[in-house]
Amino acid sequence: MYRVLGYYICEKLKIPDFLGIEADEIITVSDCFSGTHPDLTYCYFINDRKREKIEYYKKWDITEAKAFLLQNDIHFMFERCLAIDGRFSNIEDAKRIRQKYYAGLRYFGMGF
């Protein structure tokens, strides 16, 4: 019997050479690669990563006004239907956030 634990918005990433995997791209929910979205480190948690935060917003074309809306959406969902690792408890929330903020993903995957 399988049990769905949640859903992730995932990005296809180039595989780093040090992994030694003979493929070009990978989809992972590991925190090591920052391939799941929203990445709470850059768009929700308070920290000293200002440069990375700016790069993250630029990559996804998230303006200051849009960033404020994203933070509000995360705040509303956090701990109710969004886990600290970016896992959504229902697919509809994941789809809504993906469409609203990450429509530019060249690949969109859901993992459980």
C-alpha positions as CSV (number, residue, x, y, z in Angstrom):
1,M,0.0,0.0,0.0
2,Y,1.4,3.4,-1.0
3,R,0.7,6.6,0.7
4,V,1.1,10.0,-0.9
5,L,3.2,12.2,1.3
6,G,3.1,15.3,-0.7
7,Y,4.0,17.1,-4.0
8,Y,7.0,19.1,-5.1
9,I,7.5,21.7,-7.8
10,C,10.7,20.5,-9.4
11,E,13.1,21.9,-11.8
12,K,15.3,19.9,-14.2
13,L,18.9,20.6,-13.3
14,K,22.3,20.0,-14.9
15,I,24.1,17.2,-13.2
16,P,27.3,18.3,-11.5
17,D,30.4,16.4,-12.7
18,F,31.4,15.3,-9.2
19,L,28.3,13.0,-9.0
20,G,29.7,10.8,-11.7
21,I,26.3,10.2,-13.2
22,E,26.3,9.6,-17.0
23,A,23.3,11.8,-17.8
24,D,22.8,15.5,-18.6
25,E,20.0,16.4,-16.2
26,I,18.5,15.3,-12.9
27,I,15.2,15.9,-11.1
28,T,15.6,15.8,-7.3
29,V,13.9,17.0,-4.2
30,S,17.2,17.2,-2.3
31,D,18.1,20.4,-0.6
32,C,21.6,20.1,-1.9
33,F,20.7,21.2,-5.4
34,S,18.0,23.9,-4.9
35,G,15.7,22.4,-7.5
36,T,12.4,22.6,-5.7
37,H,10.3,25.7,-5.5
38,P,9.4,27.8,-3.8
39,D,12.9,27.8,-2.2
40,L,12.0,29.0,1.3
41,T,15.7,30.0,1.9
42,Y,15.4,32.8,-0.7
43,C,11.7,33.7,-0.7
44,Y,10.5,33.3,2.9
45,F,13.1,32.8,5.7
46,I,15.0,35.8,7.0
47,N,18.8,35.4,6.4
48,D,21.9,37.1,5.1
49,R,21.7,35.7,1.6
50,K,20.8,38.9,-0.1
51,R,22.8,38.3,-3.3
52,E,21.4,34.8,-3.7
53,K,17.9,36.1,-3.0
54,I,18.2,38.7,-5.7
55,E,19.5,36.1,-8.2
56,Y,16.6,33.7,-7.3
57,Y,14.0,36.4,-7.9
58,K,15.7,37.5,-11.1
59,K,15.8,33.9,-12.4
60,W,12.1,33.5,-12.0
61,D,11.2,37.1,-13.0
62,I,9.7,37.8,-9.5
63,T,9.4,41.5,-9.0
64,E,9.4,43.1,-5.5
65,A,5.6,43.3,-5.6
66,K,5.4,39.7,-6.7
67,A,7.8,38.6,-4.0
68,F,5.6,40.2,-1.4
69,L,2.6,38.2,-2.8
70,L,4.7,35.0,-2.8
71,Q,5.6,35.6,0.8
72,N,2.0,36.1,1.7
73,D,1.0,32.9,-0.1
74,I,3.7,31.0,1.7
75,H,2.7,32.4,5.0
76,F,-0.9,31.4,4.4
77,M,0.1,27.8,3.5
78,F,3.0,27.3,5.8
79,E,2.6,24.4,8.2
80,R,-1.0,23.9,7.1
81,C,-0.3,22.6,3.6
82,L,3.4,23.5,2.9
83,A,6.2,21.8,4.7
84,I,9.5,23.4,5.6
85,D,11.2,21.4,2.7
86,G,8.8,22.9,0.1
87,R,6.5,19.9,0.0
88,F,2.9,20.7,-0.6
89,S,0.2,18.5,1.0
90,N,-2.2,18.9,-1.9
91,I,-1.6,19.1,-5.6
92,E,-3.9,22.1,-6.2
93,D,-1.8,24.4,-4.1
94,A,1.3,23.2,-5.9
95,K,-0.3,23.8,-9.3
96,R,-1.5,27.3,-8.2
97,I,2.0,28.4,-7.0
98,R,3.7,26.9,-10.0
99,Q,1.4,28.8,-12.4
100,K,1.5,32.1,-10.4
101,Y,5.3,32.3,-9.8
102,Y,7.2,29.6,-11.7
103,A,5.5,29.4,-15.0
104,G,9.0,29.8,-16.6
105,L,10.1,26.3,-15.5
106,R,11.1,24.5,-18.6
107,Y,10.2,21.3,-16.9
108,F,7.6,20.9,-14.2
109,G,7.5,17.7,-12.2
110,M,5.6,16.6,-9.1
111,G,7.2,14.1,-6.8
112,F,5.9,12.3,-3.8
